[in-house]
Amino acid sequence: MSGALRIKVHARDGLAVAVEIDSPRVDPSAVFIGRTPEEAAVLASRLFSLCPSAQSIATRAATGLPSQPNETLALLCEKLTELLRASLLDWPGAAPAPDDIATLRDALSLLRRAPDAAALRDALARLAPFFARQHAEAAEDDDAMRLSPRRADFLTPDDDVLVIDALWSDRTFCRAPALPGRRVETGIAARRGLAHGGLAARVTARRAEMLDTVAAMTNLCDGGAAPDLVSRGAGYAAVDSARGRLYHACKLDASGRISDYRMVAPTEWNFHPDGPFARLIAGARIGAGADAKRRVERLAFAFDPCIKAEAEILELPHA
C-alpha cells in the first residue's frame, strides 16, 4: 500500500491537454481466501494502515458477521482522524505552524480515546487560521486555473447492487471501476452534494465535513440516532468511509471459509483514468513549472486519495 499516486499532465502553453494516472495500489483481496470470517476481520484491521476500522467493519458485514457495539462511533472517529491528519500534513501549500501540529496531536490523541466533542470543537476552532490560509491558496488557484464547471455524478447506495455485480463479473473492475455511461465520484463532494465544486469549494466542504462529524459524534454519544454508514447485502457490504464508499464482497465455501473475495476503494473511482479528477483537470490553465505541479497536486488532494499524489508536468511542443 506504499508509494504515491503518479499524475502525469501533458500541457501546452500552460493548458492541461491530457492526463495519465498511475496508482501503485495493489488489490489485497487474495489474502482473505481460505480464512474464516473472524480471521479475515482481524486481518483487515491490521492489513490497512488507513481506515482500518472501515475495512474491518466492511469485512465483518460482507462475510455475514454481526455488527459490533460502537461500530458507528468508531467510523466517525476514524473519519475525523483521516480528514484532520490529511488536511494538515498532506496539503501541498503553506505548512502548518508548530501550534497547529500540537493541536493536531491533541485532537488525534482524543480520537484514540473516548472522544470529547467539546475539546474537538475547540481544536477545530484553533485550527481556523490554518484553514483560512488553505482556503485563500485554493481560491488563488481557482482564479488561475479557470476550471470548467462539470456537473458531478455521485456514487450512492442505489448503485450498490450494480457495483457488486460488476465486481463479480470482472476481476479487474477494482482497479478502474466505472458504471456504464457514467464517471462517478465518491467522498466528501458526494456526501455534501457539491455539484460544481472547484478547489476552494472542496476545501470549504472538507472543513464543514469535520464540523458535521463532531456534531454526529455528539448526537450519538447523547443517545441520538446513529447515521447510516454501513449497508449490508447478501455477501457484500458498503461502508461510507472517510474517503467515500468502500465495497467488499465475499463468497463462502461449504465449510464457512472464504472462497472468493473482492473489494473496491474510493480512490479508484475518483482517480479512474477517465474519472472525475481527470475530467476536471483536463483543459485547466495550470500554468508552468512549480506552480503547475502544485496546482495539480492540490486538486488531487481535494479528491482525497488514500495515498500521496505526486504530479509531473510534461510540456508538449507548440501546435
C-alpha positions as CSV (number, residue, x, y, z in Angstrom):
1,M,0.0,0.0,0.0
2,S,3.1,2.3,-0.2
3,G,4.2,4.7,-2.9
4,A,2.4,7.6,-4.4
5,L,-0.4,8.3,-6.9
6,R,1.5,9.4,-10.0
7,I,-0.2,12.0,-12.1
8,K,1.3,13.0,-15.5
9,V,-0.2,16.1,-17.1
10,H,0.6,16.8,-20.7
11,A,0.4,20.6,-21.0
12,R,0.8,23.1,-23.8
13,D,1.2,26.9,-23.2
14,G,0.0,26.4,-19.6
15,L,-3.1,24.4,-20.5
16,A,-3.6,20.8,-19.4
17,V,-4.2,18.8,-22.5
18,A,-4.2,15.2,-21.3
19,V,-3.8,13.4,-18.0
20,E,-2.3,10.0,-17.1
21,I,-2.9,8.5,-13.7
22,D,-0.8,5.6,-12.3
23,S,-1.7,4.1,-8.9
24,P,0.7,1.8,-7.1
25,R,-2.1,0.4,-5.0
26,V,-2.5,-3.4,-5.1
27,D,-5.6,-5.5,-4.6
28,P,-5.1,-7.4,-1.3
29,S,-8.3,-9.5,-1.7
30,A,-6.4,-12.7,-2.2
31,V,-5.1,-12.7,1.4
32,F,-8.6,-13.4,2.7
33,I,-9.0,-16.6,0.7
34,G,-9.2,-19.7,2.9
35,R,-9.8,-17.8,6.1
36,T,-12.8,-17.8,8.4
37,P,-14.8,-14.5,8.6
38,E,-13.5,-13.9,12.1
39,E,-9.9,-14.3,10.9
40,A,-10.5,-12.1,7.9
41,A,-12.0,-9.3,10.1
42,V,-9.0,-9.3,12.4
43,L,-6.6,-9.4,9.4
44,A,-8.4,-6.4,7.7
45,S,-7.9,-4.2,10.8
46,R,-4.1,-5.0,10.7
47,L,-3.6,-5.0,6.9
48,F,-4.7,-1.5,6.2
49,S,-2.8,1.4,7.8
50,L,-5.5,3.9,6.6
51,C,-9.2,3.4,7.6
52,P,-8.6,0.1,9.4
53,S,-12.0,0.3,11.2
54,A,-13.9,0.8,7.9
55,Q,-12.0,-2.1,6.3
56,S,-12.6,-4.4,9.2
57,I,-16.3,-3.4,9.5
58,A,-16.7,-4.0,5.8
59,T,-15.2,-7.4,6.1
60,R,-17.4,-8.4,9.0
61,A,-20.5,-7.2,7.2
62,A,-19.6,-8.8,3.9
63,T,-18.8,-12.2,5.5
64,G,-22.1,-12.2,7.5
65,L,-20.7,-11.4,10.9
66,P,-22.9,-9.3,13.2
67,S,-22.2,-5.6,13.8
68,Q,-20.3,-4.7,16.9
69,P,-21.1,-2.2,19.7
70,N,-19.9,1.3,18.9
71,E,-19.3,0.5,15.3
72,T,-20.7,3.8,14.1
73,L,-18.7,5.8,16.6
74,A,-15.5,4.1,15.5
75,L,-16.3,5.1,11.9
76,L,-16.9,8.7,12.9
77,C,-13.7,8.9,14.9
78,E,-11.8,7.4,12.1
79,K,-13.3,9.8,9.6
80,L,-12.3,12.8,11.6
81,T,-8.9,11.4,12.2
82,E,-8.2,10.9,8.5
83,L,-9.7,14.3,7.5
84,L,-7.7,16.2,10.1
85,R,-4.4,14.4,9.5
86,A,-4.5,14.8,5.7
87,S,-5.7,18.4,5.9
88,L,-2.7,19.5,7.8
89,L,0.0,17.1,6.7
90,D,-0.8,16.4,3.0
91,W,-1.8,19.8,1.8
92,P,0.6,21.0,-1.0
93,G,0.9,24.5,0.3
94,A,1.7,26.6,3.4
95,A,3.0,24.3,6.1
96,P,1.1,24.3,9.4
97,A,2.6,26.2,12.2
98,P,4.1,24.4,15.3
99,D,1.0,25.3,17.3
100,D,-1.2,23.7,14.6
101,I,0.8,20.5,14.7
102,A,0.4,20.5,18.5
103,T,-3.3,20.9,18.1
104,L,-3.5,18.1,15.6
105,R,-1.6,15.8,18.0
106,D,-4.0,16.7,20.8
107,A,-7.1,16.0,18.6
108,L,-5.7,12.7,17.3
109,S,-5.0,11.6,20.9
110,L,-8.6,12.5,21.9
111,L,-9.9,10.4,19.0
112,R,-7.9,7.4,20.0
113,R,-9.6,7.5,23.4
114,A,-13.3,8.3,24.3
115,P,-13.9,11.3,22.1
116,D,-14.6,14.6,23.8
117,A,-16.8,16.6,21.5
118,A,-16.2,20.0,23.2
119,A,-12.4,19.5,23.1
120,L,-12.6,18.5,19.4
121,R,-14.7,21.6,18.5
122,D,-12.1,23.7,20.3
123,A,-9.3,22.1,18.3
124,L,-11.1,22.8,15.1
125,A,-11.6,26.4,16.2
126,R,-7.9,26.8,17.0
127,L,-7.0,25.5,13.5
128,A,-9.3,28.1,11.9
129,P,-6.3,30.3,10.8
130,F,-4.7,27.4,9.0
131,F,-7.9,26.5,7.2
132,A,-8.3,30.2,6.3
133,R,-4.8,30.2,4.7
134,Q,-5.6,26.9,2.9
135,H,-8.8,28.3,1.5
136,A,-7.1,31.5,0.3
137,E,-4.4,29.5,-1.5
138,A,-7.2,27.3,-3.1
139,A,-9.1,30.4,-4.2
140,E,-6.0,31.8,-5.9
141,D,-5.5,28.6,-7.8
142,D,-9.2,28.6,-8.8
143,D,-8.7,32.0,-10.3
144,A,-5.7,30.9,-12.2
145,M,-7.0,27.5,-13.4
146,R,-10.5,28.6,-14.5
147,L,-11.9,25.2,-14.1
148,S,-14.7,24.3,-16.5
149,P,-17.9,23.6,-14.5
150,R,-18.8,19.9,-14.7
151,R,-21.9,18.5,-13.0
152,A,-20.8,15.7,-10.7
153,D,-22.2,12.2,-10.8
154,F,-22.2,10.8,-7.4
155,L,-21.9,7.2,-6.2
156,T,-24.9,6.4,-4.0
157,P,-26.4,3.4,-2.1
158,D,-28.7,3.0,-5.1
159,D,-25.6,1.9,-7.1
160,D,-24.6,-0.8,-4.6
161,V,-26.0,-3.8,-6.5
162,L,-24.6,-2.6,-9.8
163,V,-21.2,-2.3,-8.3
164,I,-21.2,-5.7,-6.6
165,D,-22.4,-7.3,-9.9
166,A,-19.5,-5.6,-11.7
167,L,-17.0,-6.7,-9.0
168,W,-18.1,-10.4,-9.5
169,S,-18.2,-10.3,-13.3
170,D,-14.8,-8.7,-13.8
171,R,-11.8,-9.3,-11.5
172,T,-10.1,-6.2,-12.9
173,F,-13.0,-3.9,-12.1
174,C,-11.4,-3.0,-8.7
175,R,-8.5,-1.3,-10.5
176,A,-10.6,1.1,-12.7
177,P,-14.2,0.9,-11.7
178,A,-16.8,2.6,-13.9
179,L,-20.5,2.2,-14.3
180,P,-22.0,2.2,-17.9
181,G,-22.2,5.7,-19.3
182,R,-21.1,7.4,-16.0
183,R,-18.0,8.7,-14.3
184,V,-19.0,8.7,-10.7
185,E,-17.3,10.4,-7.7
186,T,-17.4,9.4,-4.1
187,G,-16.4,11.1,-0.9
188,I,-17.0,14.5,0.7
189,A,-18.3,16.1,-2.5
190,A,-20.8,13.2,-2.9
191,R,-21.9,13.3,0.7
192,R,-22.5,17.1,0.5
193,G,-23.9,17.2,-3.0
194,L,-21.2,19.5,-4.2
195,A,-22.3,19.6,-7.8
196,H,-19.9,22.1,-9.4
197,G,-17.1,22.3,-6.8
198,G,-13.7,23.8,-7.7
199,L,-10.7,23.7,-5.4
200,A,-11.8,26.3,-2.8
201,A,-15.3,24.9,-2.6
202,R,-13.9,21.4,-1.9
203,V,-11.6,22.8,0.8
204,T,-14.6,24.5,2.4
205,A,-16.7,21.3,2.2
206,R,-13.9,19.4,3.8
207,R,-13.9,21.7,6.9
208,A,-17.7,21.6,7.1
209,E,-17.5,17.8,7.0
210,M,-15.2,17.8,10.0
211,L,-17.6,20.0,12.0
212,D,-20.6,17.9,11.0
213,T,-18.7,14.7,12.0
214,V,-18.1,16.1,15.5
215,A,-21.8,17.0,15.7
216,A,-22.7,13.5,14.7
217,M,-20.4,12.1,17.4
218,T,-22.1,14.4,19.9
219,N,-25.5,13.3,18.9
220,L,-24.6,9.7,19.0
221,C,-23.0,9.9,22.5
222,D,-26.1,11.8,23.7
223,G,-28.3,8.9,22.7
224,G,-29.4,10.2,19.3
225,A,-29.9,8.2,16.2
226,A,-26.9,6.8,14.5
227,P,-26.1,7.9,11.0
228,D,-26.4,5.0,8.5
229,L,-22.8,4.4,7.5
230,V,-22.9,0.6,6.7
231,S,-25.1,-1.1,4.1
232,R,-25.3,-4.9,4.2
233,G,-26.4,-7.2,1.4
234,A,-26.2,-10.9,0.6
235,G,-22.4,-11.4,0.6
236,Y,-21.4,-7.8,0.4
237,A,-21.1,-4.6,2.3
238,A,-20.7,-0.9,1.5
239,V,-19.2,1.4,4.1
240,D,-19.3,5.2,4.0
241,S,-15.7,5.6,5.0
242,A,-13.6,8.8,5.4
243,R,-12.8,9.0,1.7
244,G,-16.1,7.6,0.3
245,R,-18.0,4.5,-0.4
246,L,-15.9,1.3,0.3
247,Y,-17.1,-2.0,-1.1
248,H,-16.3,-5.6,0.0
249,A,-17.9,-8.7,-1.5
250,C,-17.4,-12.3,-0.3
251,K,-18.3,-15.9,-1.1
252,L,-18.0,-18.7,1.5
253,D,-17.5,-22.4,0.8
254,A,-19.4,-25.2,2.4
255,S,-17.1,-25.1,5.5
256,G,-17.8,-21.4,6.1
257,R,-14.3,-20.3,4.9
258,I,-13.8,-17.6,2.3
259,S,-13.6,-19.0,-1.3
260,D,-13.5,-15.7,-3.1
261,Y,-13.2,-12.0,-2.1
262,R,-13.4,-8.7,-4.0
263,M,-13.2,-5.1,-2.9
264,V,-13.0,-1.6,-4.5
265,A,-11.8,1.5,-2.7
266,P,-13.0,5.1,-3.1
267,T,-9.7,6.3,-4.6
268,E,-10.2,4.0,-7.6
269,W,-13.4,5.8,-8.6
270,N,-12.2,9.3,-8.1
271,F,-8.9,8.7,-9.9
272,H,-10.1,6.5,-12.7
273,P,-8.1,7.3,-15.9
274,D,-11.3,8.9,-17.3
275,G,-12.9,9.7,-14.0
276,P,-14.0,12.9,-12.2
277,F,-10.5,14.2,-11.3
278,A,-9.1,13.6,-14.8
279,R,-12.1,15.2,-16.4
280,L,-11.9,18.3,-14.2
281,I,-8.2,18.9,-14.7
282,A,-8.4,18.5,-18.4
283,G,-8.5,21.9,-20.0
284,A,-7.4,23.7,-16.8
285,R,-5.0,26.6,-17.0
286,I,-2.4,25.1,-14.7
287,G,0.5,27.3,-15.7
288,A,4.0,26.0,-15.8
289,G,6.8,24.8,-13.6
290,A,6.4,24.6,-9.8
291,D,3.1,26.5,-10.0
292,A,1.6,23.9,-12.3
293,K,2.8,20.9,-10.3
294,R,1.4,22.5,-7.1
295,R,-2.0,23.2,-8.6
296,V,-2.4,19.7,-9.9
297,E,-1.4,18.2,-6.6
298,R,-3.8,20.5,-4.7
299,L,-6.7,19.5,-6.9
300,A,-5.7,15.8,-6.4
301,F,-5.7,16.5,-2.6
302,A,-9.3,17.8,-2.8
303,F,-10.4,14.4,-4.3
304,D,-8.8,12.8,-1.2
305,P,-6.7,9.9,-2.4
306,C,-5.7,7.2,0.1
307,I,-2.0,7.9,-0.7
308,K,0.0,11.0,-1.5
309,A,-0.4,12.4,-5.1
310,E,2.7,13.5,-7.0
311,A,2.3,15.4,-10.3
312,E,4.7,15.6,-13.2
313,I,4.1,18.3,-15.9
314,L,5.2,17.3,-19.4
315,E,5.4,20.3,-21.8
316,L,4.2,19.5,-25.3
317,P,5.6,21.3,-28.3
318,H,3.6,24.2,-29.8
319,A,1.0,23.1,-32.2
